[in-house]
Amino acid sequence: MGFFAALLALGFFAVMNYLSSKVHETQRSDAIVVLGAAQFNGKPSPLFQNRLDHALAMYRAGVSKHIVTVGGNQPGDR
């Protein structure tokens, strides 16, 4: 019974996560914040590049006049 409840909860949260990812409500903002991710010798990882591309699209759509990147300061970061 507990296993079935856990499986049902997992499925519920997976569906809710999927559905919420399809909602794209944008409004003007003071800044677009891009969370950091790995980069390799100055080249963004695919995940980081996707975040940067999305921020650029939002900037071009007029969501904000500022893009702020945040993250660690690892060796090799520029």
N, C-alpha and C positions, 0 to 999 in steps of 0.2 A: 504494500500500500504506500509506504514512504517513497519507494523508488518511483512509482507512478506519479505521485504528487510532485516530486522533484523534476521529473521529465516534463510534466505538464507546465510547471513554472518556467523551466528553461525555454520551452517552446513559446510560451506567452511573451517572455521578455525578448526573445529573438524576433518575433513578429512585431512587437511594439517598437523595437529598435529600427527595424527595416522601414516601418511605416513613418516613423518620425524623421528618418533620413530623407524622405521624399518631399517633406515640407520645406519650401524655400521662401520664407518671409524675410525680406530685406527692408531695412529702413535706414535713413541717414544716421551716421554715427560720427563720433569725434575721431576715431581711429579704427583701423583694421589691425588686429593683433594676430600674428602668425607664430604659432608655437614651433619651437625648434625641433629638429630631428637630425639624424646623422648626415654628415657630409664627409666626403673623402677627398682630401687634398684640394679643398675649395669647390668641389663639385657636389651639389646637393644629391642626397639619396632620392630614389623615386618618390617616397612618401613626402619628403620635404619639398621636392620640386612640385608635386601636386598641390601642396598647401600654398606655395608661392604663386603658382599659376592661378589658383582660385582667388587669392588676395588681389592679384593684378586684375582679374576680371571684375571683381567687386569695385576696385578703384576706378576702372574705366566706365563702370555703370553708374558712377557718381555716388556710391555709398559713403565714401569719405575722401578727404584730401590727404590723409596720412596713412602710411603702412608702417607698423612697428614689428620688428622681429625680436623674439626673445628666446633664450636658451642658454645652454652651458658655454663654457669657454674652454674647449678641449684643445690639446695640441693639434695644430694643423688648421684650426678655425681661422678664418680671415674676416 
